[in-house]
Amino acid sequence: MKVFGRIRRHCSDDGLVELSEATFVGSPDALRQIAAFLSHAAQQLEQRGERFSHAHIQDEVESWGSHESEWPDVIVAS
């Protein structure tokens, strides 16, 4: 699983960038896991509102952590 992107602008000194696009390269299973995670995070955001800060896929999808050195963490933030 890999994620690539094109930089739109640098947002901070610690390397955070805003992307103009993101490209996900992975197996159908990995892409389904991302889709399910994004859907679940959207539900949490709706339910918790301002109390929702962020969610990491590696905290939500057990098998994601086993690929930690190879697969990037996907984070949803409000």
C-alpha distances in whole Angstrom, upper triangle without the diagonal:
4,7,10,14,17,20,23,24,24,25,26,27,24,21,20,20,21,18,20,17,13,11,7,6,4,7,10,10,7,9,12,11,11,14,16,15,16,19,20,20,22,25,25,26,28,30,30,30,31,30,27,25,21,19,16,13,13,17,17,14,15,12,10,12,12,9,10,10,7,5,7,10,11,15,18,21,24
4,7,10,14,16,19,21,21,22,23,24,21,18,18,17,17,15,17,14,10,8,6,5,6,10,13,13,10,11,14,14,12,15,17,16,17,20,21,20,22,25,25,26,28,30,30,30,31,30,27,25,21,19,16,14,14,18,18,16,18,16,12,14,15,11,11,11,8,6,7,10,11,14,17,20,23
4,7,11,13,16,17,18,19,20,21,19,16,15,14,14,11,13,10,7,6,5,6,9,12,14,15,12,11,15,14,12,14,17,16,15,19,20,19,20,24,24,23,26,28,28,28,28,28,24,23,19,18,15,14,15,18,18,17,19,17,14,16,17,14,13,13,11,8,7,10,9,12,15,17,21
4,7,10,13,15,16,17,19,20,18,15,14,12,12,9,11,8,6,5,7,8,11,15,17,18,15,14,18,18,15,17,20,19,18,21,23,21,23,26,26,25,28,31,30,30,30,30,26,24,21,20,18,17,18,21,22,21,23,21,18,19,21,17,16,16,13,12,10,13,12,15,17,19,22
4,6,9,12,13,15,17,18,17,14,12,10,9,6,7,5,4,6,9,11,14,18,20,21,18,16,20,20,16,18,21,20,18,22,23,22,22,26,26,25,27,30,30,28,28,29,26,24,21,20,19,18,20,23,23,23,25,24,20,22,24,20,19,19,17,15,13,14,13,15,16,18,20
4,6,9,11,14,16,18,17,14,13,9,9,5,6,6,7,9,12,14,18,22,23,25,21,20,23,23,20,21,24,23,21,24,26,24,24,28,28,27,29,32,31,30,30,31,28,25,23,23,22,22,23,26,27,26,29,28,24,26,27,24,23,22,20,18,16,18,16,18,19,20,22
4,6,7,10,13,14,15,11,10,6,6,5,6,8,9,12,15,18,21,24,26,27,24,22,25,25,21,23,26,24,22,25,27,24,25,29,28,26,29,32,31,29,28,30,27,24,22,23,22,22,24,26,27,27,30,29,25,26,28,25,23,23,21,20,17,18,17,17,18,19,21
4,7,9,13,15,16,13,11,7,5,5,5,8,11,14,17,20,23,27,28,29,26,24,27,27,23,24,27,25,23,26,27,25,24,28,28,26,28,31,30,28,27,29,26,24,22,23,23,24,26,28,29,29,32,31,28,29,31,28,26,26,25,23,20,20,19,19,19,19,20
4,6,9,12,13,11,9,6,5,7,9,12,14,17,20,23,26,29,30,31,28,26,29,28,25,26,29,26,24,27,29,25,26,29,29,26,29,32,30,28,26,28,26,23,22,23,23,24,26,28,29,30,33,32,29,29,32,29,27,26,25,24,20,21,19,19,19,18,19
4,6,8,9,7,6,4,6,9,11,14,15,18,21,23,26,30,31,32,28,27,30,29,25,27,29,26,24,28,29,25,26,29,28,26,29,31,30,28,26,27,25,22,21,22,22,24,25,27,28,29,31,31,28,28,30,28,25,25,24,23,19,19,19,18,19,18,19
4,7,9,8,5,5,7,10,13,15,16,20,22,25,27,30,32,32,28,27,29,28,24,26,28,25,23,26,27,23,24,27,26,23,26,29,27,25,23,24,22,19,18,20,20,22,24,25,27,28,30,31,27,27,30,28,25,25,25,23,19,19,18,16,17,15,16
4,5,6,5,7,10,13,16,18,19,22,24,26,28,32,33,33,29,29,31,29,26,28,30,26,25,28,28,25,26,29,27,25,28,30,28,26,23,24,22,19,18,20,20,23,24,25,27,28,30,31,27,27,29,27,24,24,25,23,20,19,19,17,18,16,18
4,6,7,9,13,16,19,21,21,24,25,27,30,33,35,35,31,31,33,31,28,30,32,29,27,31,31,27,29,32,30,28,31,33,30,29,26,27,25,22,21,23,22,25,25,26,28,30,31,32,28,27,30,28,24,24,25,24,20,20,20,19,21,19,21
4,6,9,13,15,19,20,20,22,23,25,27,30,32,32,28,28,30,28,25,28,29,26,25,29,29,25,27,30,28,26,30,31,29,28,25,25,23,20,19,20,19,21,21,23,25,27,28,28,25,24,26,24,21,20,21,21,17,17,18,17,19,17,20
4,6,10,12,16,17,16,19,20,22,24,28,30,29,26,25,28,26,23,26,28,25,23,27,27,24,26,29,27,26,29,31,29,28,26,26,24,20,19,20,18,20,21,22,25,26,27,27,23,23,25,23,20,19,19,18,15,15,16,15,18,17,19
4,7,10,13,15,14,17,18,21,23,26,28,28,24,23,26,24,21,23,25,22,20,24,24,21,22,26,24,22,26,28,26,24,23,23,21,17,16,17,16,18,19,21,23,24,26,26,22,22,25,22,20,20,20,18,14,14,14,13,14,14,16
4,6,10,11,12,15,17,20,22,26,27,27,24,23,25,24,21,22,25,22,20,24,25,22,22,26,25,23,26,28,27,25,24,25,22,19,17,18,18,19,21,23,24,25,27,27,23,24,26,24,21,21,21,19,15,15,14,14,15,14,16
4,7,9,10,14,16,19,22,25,26,27,23,22,24,23,20,21,23,21,19,22,23,20,20,24,23,21,24,27,25,23,22,24,21,19,17,18,18,19,21,23,24,25,28,28,24,25,27,25,23,23,22,20,16,16,14,14,14,13,15
4,5,7,10,13,16,19,23,23,24,21,19,22,22,18,19,22,20,18,21,23,20,20,24,24,22,24,27,27,25,24,26,23,20,18,19,18,19,21,23,24,24,27,27,23,24,27,24,22,22,21,18,15,16,14,14,14,15,17
4,7,10,14,17,20,23,24,25,22,20,23,23,19,20,23,22,19,22,24,22,21,25,26,23,25,29,28,26,26,28,25,23,21,22,21,22,24,26,26,26,29,29,25,27,29,26,25,25,23,21,18,19,17,17,17,17,19
4,7,10,13,16,20,20,22,19,16,19,20,16,17,20,19,17,20,22,20,20,24,25,23,25,28,28,26,27,28,25,23,21,21,20,19,22,24,24,24,27,26,23,25,27,24,23,23,21,18,16,17,15,16,16,17,19
4,7,10,13,16,17,18,15,13,16,17,13,14,18,17,15,18,20,18,19,22,23,22,24,27,27,26,26,27,23,22,19,18,17,16,19,21,21,21,23,22,19,21,23,20,19,20,17,15,13,14,12,13,14,16,18
4,6,10,13,14,16,13,11,15,15,13,14,17,17,15,18,21,20,20,24,25,24,26,29,29,28,29,30,26,24,21,20,18,17,19,22,21,20,23,21,18,21,22,19,19,19,16,13,12,14,12,15,16,19,21
4,6,10,11,12,10,8,11,12,10,11,15,14,14,17,19,18,19,22,23,23,25,28,28,28,29,29,25,24,20,18,16,14,16,19,19,17,19,18,15,17,18,15,16,16,13,11,10,12,11,14,15,18,21
4,7,9,11,9,8,12,13,11,13,16,16,16,19,21,21,22,25,26,26,28,31,31,31,32,32,28,27,23,21,19,16,17,21,20,18,20,17,15,17,18,14,16,16,12,10,11,14,13,17,19,22,25
4,7,8,6,6,10,10,10,12,15,15,16,18,20,20,22,24,25,26,28,30,31,31,32,32,28,27,23,21,18,15,16,19,18,16,17,14,12,15,15,12,14,15,11,9,11,13,13,17,19,22,26
4,5,5,6,9,10,11,12,14,15,17,19,20,21,23,25,26,27,29,30,31,32,34,33,29,29,25,22,19,16,17,20,19,15,17,14,13,16,15,13,16,17,13,12,14,16,16,19,21,25,28
4,6,5,6,9,10,10,12,14,15,16,18,20,21,23,24,26,27,29,30,31,33,32,29,28,25,22,20,16,18,20,18,15,17,15,14,18,17,16,18,20,16,14,16,17,16,20,21,24,27
4,5,5,6,9,10,10,12,14,15,16,18,20,21,22,24,26,27,28,29,31,31,27,27,23,20,18,14,15,17,15,12,14,11,11,15,15,13,16,18,15,13,15,16,15,18,20,23,26
4,5,5,6,9,10,11,12,14,15,16,18,20,21,22,24,26,27,28,29,28,25,24,20,17,15,11,12,15,13,10,12,10,9,12,13,11,13,15,12,10,11,12,12,15,17,20,23
4,5,5,6,9,10,11,12,14,15,17,19,20,21,23,24,25,26,28,28,24,23,20,17,15,12,14,17,15,12,15,13,12,15,16,14,16,18,15,12,13,13,12,15,15,19,22
4,5,5,6,8,10,11,12,14,15,17,18,20,21,23,24,25,27,27,23,23,20,17,16,12,14,16,14,11,14,13,12,16,17,16,18,20,17,14,15,15,13,16,16,20,22
4,5,5,6,9,10,10,12,14,15,16,18,20,21,22,23,25,24,21,21,17,14,12,9,11,13,10,8,10,10,9,12,14,13,15,17,16,12,13,12,11,13,14,18,20
4,5,5,6,9,10,10,12,14,15,16,18,20,21,21,23,22,19,19,15,12,11,8,10,12,10,9,12,12,10,13,15,14,15,17,15,11,11,10,8,10,11,15,17
4,5,5,6,9,10,11,13,14,15,17,19,20,21,23,22,19,19,16,14,13,10,14,15,12,11,15,15,13,17,19,17,18,21,19,15,15,14,11,12,12,15,17
4,5,5,6,9,10,11,12,14,15,17,18,19,22,21,18,19,16,13,13,10,13,13,10,9,13,13,13,16,18,18,18,22,20,16,16,14,12,13,12,16,18
4,5,5,6,9,10,10,12,14,15,16,17,19,18,15,15,12,9,9,6,10,10,7,8,11,12,11,14,16,16,16,19,18,15,14,11,9,10,9,13,15
4,5,5,6,9,10,10,12,14,15,16,17,17,14,14,11,9,10,9,12,13,10,11,15,16,14,17,19,19,18,21,20,16,15,12,9,9,7,11,12
4,5,5,6,9,10,11,12,14,15,18,18,14,16,14,12,13,11,15,15,12,13,16,18,16,19,22,21,21,25,23,19,18,16,13,12,10,13,14
4,5,5,6,9,10,11,12,14,16,15,12,14,12,10,11,10,13,12,9,11,14,16,15,18,20,21,21,24,23,20,18,16,13,12,10,13,14
4,5,5,6,9,10,10,11,13,13,9,10,8,7,9,9,13,12,9,12,15,17,16,17,21,21,20,23,23,19,17,14,11,9,7,9,10
4,5,5,6,9,10,10,13,13,10,12,11,10,13,13,16,16,13,15,19,21,19,21,24,24,23,26,25,22,20,17,14,12,9,10,10
4,5,5,6,8,10,13,13,10,13,12,12,14,14,18,16,13,16,19,21,20,22,25,25,25,28,28,24,22,19,16,15,12,13,12
4,5,5,6,8,10,10,7,10,10,9,12,13,16,14,12,15,18,21,20,21,24,25,24,27,27,23,22,18,16,13,10,11,10
4,6,5,5,8,8,6,8,9,10,13,15,18,16,15,17,21,23,21,23,26,26,25,28,28,24,22,19,16,13,9,9,7
4,6,6,9,10,9,12,13,13,17,18,21,19,17,20,23,26,24,26,29,29,28,31,31,27,25,22,19,16,13,12,10
4,6,9,9,8,12,13,14,17,18,21,19,17,20,23,26,25,26,29,30,29,32,32,28,26,23,20,18,15,14,13
4,6,5,5,9,11,12,16,18,20,18,17,20,23,26,24,25,29,29,28,31,31,28,26,22,20,17,14,12,11
4,5,6,9,11,13,17,19,22,20,19,22,25,28,26,27,31,31,29,32,32,29,26,23,20,17,13,11,9
4,5,7,10,13,17,20,22,20,20,23,26,29,27,27,31,31,29,32,32,29,26,23,20,17,14,11,8
4,6,9,12,16,18,20,18,18,21,24,27,25,25,29,29,27,30,31,28,25,22,20,16,14,11,9
4,6,8,12,15,17,15,15,18,21,24,22,22,26,26,24,27,28,24,22,18,16,12,10,8,7
4,7,11,14,16,14,15,18,20,23,21,21,24,24,22,25,26,22,20,16,14,10,9,6,6
4,7,10,12,11,12,15,17,20,17,17,21,21,19,21,22,19,16,12,10,7,5,4,6
4,7,9,8,8,11,14,16,13,14,18,18,16,19,19,16,14,10,8,6,5,7,9
4,5,5,7,9,11,13,10,10,14,14,12,15,16,12,10,7,6,5,7,9,12
4,5,5,6,9,10,7,9,12,12,11,14,14,10,9,6,5,6,8,12,15
4,6,6,7,8,5,5,9,9,8,11,12,9,9,6,7,9,11,14,18
4,6,7,10,8,8,11,12,11,15,16,13,12,9,10,10,12,14,17
4,6,9,8,9,12,14,13,17,17,14,14,11,10,10,11,14,17
4,6,5,7,10,11,12,15,15,12,13,11,11,12,14,17,20
4,5,6,8,10,11,14,15,13,14,12,13,15,17,20,23
4,5,5,7,9,13,12,11,13,12,13,16,18,21,25
4,5,6,7,10,10,7,9,8,10,13,15,18,22
4,5,5,9,10,8,10,9,11,13,16,19,23
4,6,8,9,9,11,12,14,17,20,23,26
4,6,5,6,9,10,13,16,19,22,26
4,5,5,7,8,11,14,17,20,24
4,6,8,10,13,16,20,22,26
4,7,10,13,16,19,22,26
4,7,9,13,16,19,23
4,6,10,13,16,19
4,6,10,13,16
4,7,10,14
4,6,10
4,7
4
